[in-house]
Amino acid sequence: MILAIDQGTTGTTCLVVDDELRTVGRGYRPIEQHFPRPGWVEHDPEELCQSVLTAAEQALADARVRPTELAAIGITNQRETTILWDRRSGEAVHRAIVWQDRRTAERCLELPAELIRARTGLVADPYFSATKLEWLLRGRSPKGLAFGTVDSWLVWKLTGGRVHATDVTNASRTMLVDLETLDWDAELLALFGAERSLLPEIHGSSEVVGEAALLGATVPIAGIAGDQQASLFGHGCVRPGQAKATYGTGSFVLVHLGAALRKPPHGVVVTAAAGDREYALEGSVFVTGSAIQWLRDGLGIIGDAGESEALARAVDDNGGVYFVPALTGLGSPHWRPEARGLVSGITRGTRREHLVRAALEAIAYQTRDVVDAMDTEIDVFRADGGGTANGFLMQLQADLLGIPVEVAAEQETTARGAAALAGIAVGAFEEDVLVATLTPARRYEPRLDRAEVERLLAGWHDALRRTLE
């Protein structure tokens, strides 16, 4: 049995899977997000650890499996979220700065964008970890401190401070790694005032890095991958041209590139994939599912996110209403952290159904824009995340892309990927099991007239232009 730990932005999910990657137990624990100032997003690092223990205990109980029966642990995590802690006490010196946080936007404008792009495959944006670490180090001596993304923090805590490690996928998101060597880059470390002594050791995504003390048992930690790369792997997208999109708080599109490192097209990034020196193109849309949450919590026009599909279908079209959900800036392919949201086309005839439909359509439009920016041939497009439960959204996505969209039967594809990486490392199964056990729950074929697709996209791009002016 393998325990997969998926520490996400809104909570921690744990799965117990058997030697055929079948889920036999589940657990979940929500976590609180803190918003101390506009644009700032933080987590309590200790709460992250506690959520892992609680969700793991639930999953083991659900599976009726004792901790001593586990062959390995796989960890996947929200990636760029940054934590700095004291090595001696094991206590964080500040709350974790979450990937959505925009406090370092002005600093990013000062950075050598071309150097960062060429060296790391990323863009100079507050999304990534380096400027968050720089902010945390202000006024602090790096002596005796340790830096890590959430994976490193969890490994440190689970191993009792014996192991300070990360994997190539998480390291590649820090803006401190040379993507060609997949190692820490001295010039970038100097740029951000980060000493090498702060940094975790970089490992492959599928190898034993240490032993965890979990609920009274000692279990090897054998797989680590950032959430989106774990999802790509969990979907069985391990060959060039295979793509996946995760529809959650934000949406993330990855296309596997294989071992060939290429210059990223404008608007998207290149990142390490969870393989043997393999890469992927990635586009990150910051606000998708969280736009629906905003309609619920901020405006109160829906009572539950599950209502959105029925409301969208209650009107014949969007009534000319377009919603650009730049609630925390715009990510791929625009990278405009200063952008703010916009709703256009409102008339006396506009109803709440039109606004809800516009919010769902915006998710599909943004994903189409990312795929266009990637400028690469895609032969498989697989989808997971909470948004895939919305049939209206998935059908529109297939229509806009012009290719079929396959929705995963196991929605916790990220955790599935982490479990597979850990299981492969300890010999529980081979990589072939990923493809052999794939069973899409639904497949959406394109059916909308291409002229109508172009009309919808024209309206979207007009609203987007207004946002970016």
C-alpha positions as CSV (number, residue, x, y, z in Angstrom):
1,M,0.0,0.0,0.0
2,I,1.1,3.5,-0.8
3,L,0.1,6.7,1.0
4,A,-0.2,9.8,-1.2
5,I,-0.1,13.2,0.5
6,D,-1.5,16.1,-1.6
7,Q,-1.0,19.3,0.3
8,G,-3.0,21.9,-1.7
9,T,-4.0,25.5,-1.5
10,T,-7.2,25.0,0.4
11,G,-6.5,21.7,2.2
12,T,-4.8,18.4,2.3
13,T,-6.0,15.2,0.6
14,C,-4.5,11.8,1.3
15,L,-5.1,8.6,-0.6
16,V,-4.2,5.1,0.1
17,V,-3.7,3.1,-3.1
18,D,-3.0,-0.6,-3.7
19,D,-0.4,-2.1,-6.1
20,E,-2.7,-1.5,-9.1
21,L,-3.1,2.2,-8.3
22,R,-6.7,1.7,-7.1
23,T,-7.8,4.1,-4.4
24,V,-8.8,2.2,-1.3
25,G,-9.0,5.0,1.3
26,R,-9.4,8.8,1.4
27,G,-8.9,11.6,3.9
28,Y,-9.2,15.3,3.7
29,R,-8.5,18.3,6.0
30,P,-9.2,21.9,5.0
31,I,-6.8,24.7,5.9
32,E,-7.3,28.3,6.5
33,Q,-6.0,31.0,4.2
34,H,-4.9,34.3,5.6
35,F,-5.1,37.6,3.8
36,P,-3.3,40.2,6.0
37,R,-3.3,42.9,3.2
38,P,-4.7,43.2,-0.3
39,G,-2.8,40.9,-2.6
40,W,-1.1,39.0,0.3
41,V,-1.9,35.4,0.9
42,E,-0.4,33.3,3.7
43,H,-0.7,29.9,5.4
44,D,0.2,28.7,8.8
45,P,3.1,26.2,8.3
46,E,2.2,24.2,11.4
47,E,-1.4,23.9,10.2
48,L,-0.1,22.5,7.0
49,C,1.7,19.7,8.9
50,Q,-1.3,19.0,11.1
51,S,-3.6,18.8,8.1
52,V,-1.3,16.1,6.7
53,L,-1.4,14.0,9.8
54,T,-5.2,14.3,10.1
55,A,-5.9,13.5,6.5
56,A,-3.4,10.6,6.5
57,E,-5.1,9.1,9.6
58,Q,-8.5,9.4,8.0
59,A,-7.3,7.8,4.8
60,L,-5.7,4.9,6.6
61,A,-8.8,4.4,8.7
62,D,-11.0,4.5,5.6
63,A,-8.8,1.9,3.9
64,R,-8.6,-0.2,7.1
65,V,-4.8,-0.2,6.7
66,R,-2.3,0.1,9.5
67,P,0.6,2.6,9.1
68,T,3.0,-0.4,9.3
69,E,1.5,-1.8,6.2
70,L,2.6,1.1,4.0
71,A,5.4,0.5,1.6
72,A,6.1,4.1,0.8
73,I,4.8,7.7,1.0
74,G,4.5,10.0,-2.0
75,I,4.2,13.8,-1.5
76,T,2.8,16.3,-3.9
77,N,2.2,20.0,-3.0
78,Q,1.3,23.5,-3.8
79,R,4.6,24.5,-5.4
80,E,5.9,28.0,-5.2
81,T,4.6,28.6,-1.7
82,T,7.6,29.6,0.4
83,I,8.6,28.7,3.9
84,L,11.6,29.8,6.0
85,W,12.3,28.1,9.3
86,D,14.9,27.7,12.1
87,R,16.9,24.5,11.7
88,R,17.4,24.1,15.5
89,S,13.9,24.7,16.7
90,G,12.1,23.5,13.5
91,E,9.8,26.5,13.8
92,A,8.9,28.7,10.8
93,V,10.0,32.3,11.2
94,H,6.9,33.6,9.4
95,R,3.7,32.3,7.8
96,A,4.2,30.6,4.5
97,I,3.9,33.0,1.6
98,V,1.4,31.3,-0.8
99,W,1.9,31.1,-4.6
100,Q,-1.0,33.5,-5.2
101,D,0.7,36.2,-3.1
102,R,1.6,39.4,-5.1
103,R,3.5,41.4,-2.5
104,T,6.7,41.3,-4.5
105,A,5.2,42.5,-7.8
106,E,7.3,45.8,-7.8
107,R,10.5,44.0,-7.1
108,C,9.9,41.7,-10.1
109,L,9.8,44.8,-12.3
110,E,13.5,45.5,-11.3
111,L,14.7,42.0,-12.2
112,P,16.8,41.1,-15.3
113,A,13.9,39.4,-17.1
114,E,16.0,38.0,-20.0
115,L,18.5,36.4,-17.7
116,I,15.8,34.8,-15.7
117,R,13.9,33.6,-18.7
118,A,17.0,32.1,-20.4
119,R,18.4,30.5,-17.2
120,T,15.2,29.2,-15.5
121,G,12.6,29.0,-18.3
122,L,10.3,31.1,-16.1
123,V,9.2,34.8,-16.1
124,A,10.1,37.4,-13.5
125,D,6.8,37.2,-11.6
126,P,5.9,37.2,-7.9
127,Y,4.3,33.8,-8.5
128,F,7.6,32.1,-8.1
129,S,9.6,31.5,-4.9
130,A,12.7,33.6,-5.2
131,T,11.3,37.0,-4.4
132,K,9.2,35.6,-1.6
133,L,12.4,34.2,-0.1
134,E,14.2,37.5,-0.6
135,W,11.3,39.2,1.2
136,L,11.4,36.7,4.1
137,L,15.2,37.2,4.5
138,R,14.9,41.0,4.9
139,G,16.6,41.9,8.2
140,R,17.4,38.3,9.0
141,S,20.7,36.5,9.0
142,P,20.5,33.3,6.9
143,K,22.7,31.5,9.4
144,G,20.8,28.6,10.9
145,L,17.8,29.0,8.7
146,A,16.3,26.7,6.1
147,F,14.2,27.5,3.0
148,G,11.8,25.2,1.2
149,T,8.6,24.9,-0.7
150,V,5.9,22.9,1.0
151,D,7.4,19.6,0.0
152,S,10.7,20.4,1.8
153,W,8.9,21.6,4.9
154,L,6.8,18.4,5.1
155,V,9.9,16.2,4.5
156,W,11.7,18.1,7.2
157,K,8.9,17.7,9.7
158,L,8.1,14.1,8.9
159,T,11.7,13.0,9.2
160,G,12.2,14.9,12.5
161,G,14.6,17.5,10.9
162,R,17.0,14.8,9.5
163,V,16.3,15.5,5.8
164,H,16.2,18.8,4.0
165,A,15.2,17.8,0.4
166,T,13.2,18.8,-2.6
167,D,12.8,17.4,-6.1
168,V,13.5,18.7,-9.5
169,T,9.9,19.7,-10.2
170,N,9.6,21.9,-7.1
171,A,13.1,23.3,-7.4
172,S,12.4,24.3,-11.0
173,R,9.7,26.6,-9.7
174,T,11.8,28.7,-7.4
175,M,13.5,30.9,-10.0
176,L,16.8,29.8,-8.5
177,V,17.6,26.8,-10.7
178,D,19.4,26.5,-14.0
179,L,16.9,24.5,-16.0
180,E,19.6,22.9,-18.1
181,T,21.7,21.6,-15.1
182,L,18.7,21.2,-12.8
183,D,20.8,22.5,-10.0
184,W,20.9,25.7,-7.9
185,D,22.4,28.6,-9.9
186,A,25.1,30.7,-8.1
187,E,24.3,33.9,-10.1
188,L,20.6,33.7,-9.3
189,L,21.3,33.0,-5.6
190,A,23.5,36.1,-5.4
191,L,20.7,38.1,-7.2
192,F,18.2,37.3,-4.5
193,G,20.6,37.2,-1.5
194,A,20.1,33.5,-0.9
195,E,23.0,31.5,0.4
196,R,23.4,27.9,-0.6
197,S,23.3,26.8,3.0
198,L,19.6,27.7,3.1
199,L,18.7,25.4,0.3
200,P,17.5,21.8,0.2
201,E,19.2,19.0,-1.7
202,I,17.6,18.4,-5.1
203,H,16.5,14.8,-5.8
204,G,14.7,13.0,-8.6
205,S,10.9,12.8,-8.3
206,S,10.9,9.0,-7.9
207,E,13.5,8.0,-5.3
208,V,13.8,7.4,-1.6
209,V,14.9,10.6,0.2
210,G,14.4,9.6,3.8
211,E,12.2,7.9,6.4
212,A,9.1,9.4,7.8
213,A,7.8,8.9,11.3
214,L,4.1,8.6,10.6
215,L,1.5,7.7,13.2
216,G,3.9,5.3,15.0
217,A,5.4,3.7,11.9
218,T,8.6,4.3,9.9
219,V,7.8,4.7,6.2
220,P,10.1,5.7,3.3
221,I,9.4,8.9,1.5
222,A,9.9,7.7,-2.0
223,G,8.2,10.2,-4.3
224,I,8.0,14.0,-4.4
225,A,6.6,16.2,-7.2
226,G,4.9,19.6,-7.4
227,D,1.2,19.3,-7.8
228,Q,1.0,20.1,-11.5
229,Q,3.8,17.8,-12.6
230,A,2.4,15.1,-10.3
231,S,-1.0,15.5,-12.1
232,L,0.7,15.3,-15.5
233,F,2.4,12.0,-14.4
234,G,-0.8,10.8,-12.8
235,H,-2.7,11.3,-16.1
236,G,-0.1,9.0,-17.9
237,C,1.1,12.0,-19.9
238,V,4.7,10.8,-20.2
239,R,5.2,11.3,-23.9
240,P,5.7,14.5,-26.0
241,G,2.4,16.0,-27.1
242,Q,0.3,14.6,-24.2
243,A,-1.3,17.4,-22.2
244,K,-3.4,17.9,-19.1
245,A,-5.3,20.7,-17.5
246,T,-6.2,20.9,-13.8
247,Y,-9.3,23.0,-13.0
248,G,-9.1,24.1,-9.4
249,T,-8.6,27.4,-7.7
250,G,-6.6,28.3,-10.7
251,S,-6.1,26.3,-13.9
252,F,-2.8,24.8,-15.0
253,V,-2.1,23.4,-18.5
254,L,1.0,21.3,-19.0
255,V,2.3,19.6,-22.2
256,H,5.0,17.0,-22.0
257,L,8.1,17.8,-24.1
258,G,10.2,14.8,-23.4
259,A,14.0,15.2,-22.9
260,A,14.4,18.1,-25.3
261,L,14.8,21.4,-23.5
262,R,13.4,24.1,-25.7
263,K,13.1,27.9,-25.5
264,P,9.7,28.6,-24.0
265,P,7.2,30.4,-26.4
266,H,6.1,33.9,-25.3
267,G,3.6,33.8,-22.4
268,V,4.3,30.3,-21.1
269,V,7.1,28.7,-19.2
270,V,9.3,25.6,-19.3
271,T,9.4,23.5,-16.2
272,A,11.0,20.2,-15.1
273,A,8.6,17.2,-15.5
274,A,8.5,14.3,-13.1
275,G,10.8,12.0,-15.1
276,D,14.5,11.4,-15.9
277,R,15.6,14.9,-17.0
278,E,12.3,15.6,-18.8
279,Y,10.5,18.8,-19.4
280,A,7.1,20.3,-19.9
281,L,5.5,23.5,-21.2
282,E,3.2,25.1,-18.6
283,G,0.7,27.8,-18.6
284,S,-0.7,29.0,-15.2
285,V,-4.1,30.7,-15.0
286,F,-4.4,32.3,-11.6
287,V,-8.2,32.7,-11.2
288,T,-10.6,30.1,-12.5
289,G,-12.5,28.2,-9.8
290,S,-11.8,31.0,-7.4
291,A,-13.9,33.3,-9.6
292,I,-16.9,31.0,-8.9
293,Q,-16.0,31.1,-5.2
294,W,-16.0,34.9,-5.5
295,L,-19.5,34.9,-7.0
296,R,-20.6,32.8,-4.0
297,D,-18.7,34.4,-1.2
298,G,-18.0,37.9,-2.4
299,L,-21.2,38.8,-4.3
300,G,-23.6,36.2,-2.9
301,I,-25.3,35.6,-6.2
302,I,-24.9,31.8,-5.9
303,G,-25.3,29.7,-2.8
304,D,-23.0,26.8,-3.9
305,A,-20.4,26.3,-6.7
306,G,-22.4,23.3,-7.9
307,E,-25.3,25.6,-9.0
308,S,-23.1,27.2,-11.7
309,E,-23.8,24.6,-14.4
310,A,-27.6,24.8,-14.1
311,L,-27.5,28.6,-14.0
312,A,-25.2,28.8,-17.1
313,R,-27.6,26.5,-19.0
314,A,-30.6,28.5,-17.9
315,V,-29.8,31.1,-20.6
316,D,-29.4,30.5,-24.3
317,D,-26.1,32.4,-24.5
318,N,-23.9,34.8,-22.5
319,G,-26.0,37.8,-23.5
320,G,-22.9,39.6,-24.6
321,V,-21.4,39.5,-21.1
322,Y,-17.7,38.8,-20.6
323,F,-15.9,38.5,-17.3
324,V,-12.1,38.8,-17.2
325,P,-11.4,37.4,-13.7
326,A,-8.1,39.2,-13.0
327,L,-8.8,39.1,-9.3
328,T,-5.1,38.5,-8.5
329,G,-3.6,39.8,-11.7
330,L,-3.3,37.7,-14.9
331,G,-0.9,34.8,-15.3
332,S,-0.2,33.0,-18.6
333,P,0.0,34.1,-21.3
334,H,0.0,37.8,-20.2
335,W,1.9,37.9,-16.9
336,R,0.4,41.2,-15.7
337,P,0.3,41.1,-11.9
338,E,-1.2,44.6,-11.8
339,A,-4.3,43.7,-14.0
340,R,-7.7,43.9,-12.3
341,G,-10.9,42.2,-13.1
342,L,-13.5,43.5,-15.6
343,V,-17.1,42.7,-16.6
344,S,-18.2,44.0,-19.9
345,G,-21.4,44.0,-21.9
346,I,-23.9,44.5,-19.0
347,T,-27.3,45.8,-20.0
348,R,-30.7,46.1,-18.3
349,G,-31.4,42.6,-19.6
350,T,-28.4,41.1,-17.8
351,R,-29.2,38.5,-15.2
352,R,-27.2,36.7,-12.6
353,E,-27.3,33.6,-14.9
354,H,-25.3,35.6,-17.6
355,L,-22.6,36.6,-15.1
356,V,-22.3,33.0,-13.9
357,R,-22.1,31.8,-17.4
358,A,-19.5,34.4,-18.2
359,A,-17.4,33.2,-15.3
360,L,-17.4,29.6,-16.5
361,E,-16.7,30.7,-20.1
362,A,-13.7,32.7,-18.9
363,I,-12.1,29.5,-17.5
364,A,-12.3,27.9,-21.0
365,Y,-11.2,31.1,-22.8
366,Q,-8.1,31.5,-20.6
367,T,-7.2,27.8,-21.2
368,R,-7.6,28.2,-25.0
369,D,-5.3,31.3,-24.8
370,V,-2.6,29.3,-23.0
371,V,-2.8,26.4,-25.5
372,D,-2.5,28.9,-28.4
373,A,0.6,30.5,-26.7
374,M,2.2,27.1,-26.4
375,D,2.4,26.7,-30.2
376,T,2.9,23.0,-30.0
377,E,0.9,20.0,-31.3
378,I,-1.3,18.3,-28.7
379,D,-2.7,14.9,-29.4
380,V,-4.1,14.1,-25.9
381,F,-5.9,16.6,-23.6
382,R,-6.8,15.2,-20.2
383,A,-8.5,17.0,-17.4
384,D,-8.9,16.8,-13.6
385,G,-9.9,19.0,-10.7
386,G,-13.2,20.2,-9.3
387,G,-14.1,22.1,-12.5
388,T,-14.4,18.9,-14.5
389,A,-17.6,18.0,-12.7
390,N,-19.2,20.9,-14.7
391,G,-20.4,19.4,-18.0
392,F,-21.1,22.9,-19.4
393,L,-17.5,24.0,-18.9
394,M,-15.9,20.7,-20.2
395,Q,-18.0,20.8,-23.4
396,L,-17.2,24.4,-24.0
397,Q,-13.5,23.6,-23.5
398,A,-13.6,20.9,-26.1
399,D,-15.4,23.2,-28.5
400,L,-12.9,26.0,-28.0
401,L,-9.9,23.7,-28.4
402,G,-11.3,21.8,-31.3
403,I,-10.0,18.5,-29.8
404,P,-11.6,16.0,-27.4
405,V,-11.3,16.5,-23.7
406,E,-11.0,13.4,-21.5
407,V,-12.0,13.7,-17.9
408,A,-10.2,11.5,-15.4
409,A,-12.3,8.9,-13.5
410,E,-10.0,9.5,-10.4
411,Q,-10.3,13.2,-9.7
412,E,-7.4,13.1,-7.3
413,T,-5.0,12.7,-10.2
414,T,-2.4,14.7,-8.5
415,A,-2.3,12.3,-5.5
416,R,-2.4,9.4,-8.0
417,G,0.8,10.8,-9.6
418,A,2.5,11.1,-6.2
419,A,1.5,7.5,-5.3
420,A,2.8,6.2,-8.7
421,L,6.2,8.0,-8.3
422,A,6.6,6.5,-4.8
423,G,5.5,3.1,-5.8
424,I,7.9,3.0,-8.8
425,A,10.8,4.0,-6.5
426,V,10.2,1.1,-4.1
427,G,9.4,-1.4,-6.8
428,A,5.7,-1.8,-6.0
429,F,4.9,-1.4,-9.7
430,E,6.2,-0.3,-13.1
431,E,5.5,2.9,-15.0
432,D,3.3,1.0,-17.4
433,V,0.6,0.7,-14.6
434,L,-0.1,4.4,-15.2
435,V,-1.5,3.9,-18.7
436,A,-2.9,0.4,-18.0
437,T,-5.1,1.7,-15.2
438,L,-6.3,4.9,-17.0
439,T,-10.1,4.9,-17.3
440,P,-11.6,8.3,-18.4
441,A,-15.0,9.0,-16.8
442,R,-16.2,11.1,-19.7
443,R,-15.0,12.2,-23.1
444,Y,-16.2,15.5,-24.6
445,E,-16.0,15.8,-28.4
446,P,-16.0,19.3,-30.1
447,R,-19.4,20.1,-31.6
448,L,-19.8,23.9,-31.7
449,D,-19.7,25.5,-35.1
450,R,-16.2,27.1,-35.7
451,A,-17.8,30.4,-36.7
452,E,-19.5,30.5,-33.4
453,V,-16.2,29.7,-31.6
454,E,-14.5,32.6,-33.4
455,R,-17.4,34.9,-32.5
456,L,-17.1,34.0,-28.8
457,L,-13.3,34.4,-28.8
458,A,-13.6,37.8,-30.5
459,G,-15.8,39.0,-27.6
460,W,-13.5,37.6,-25.0
461,H,-10.4,39.2,-26.6
462,D,-12.2,42.5,-26.8
463,A,-12.9,42.3,-23.0
464,L,-9.3,41.2,-22.4
465,R,-8.0,44.1,-24.3
466,R,-10.0,46.5,-22.1
467,T,-8.5,44.9,-19.0
468,L,-4.9,45.2,-20.3
469,E,-5.2,48.8,-21.5
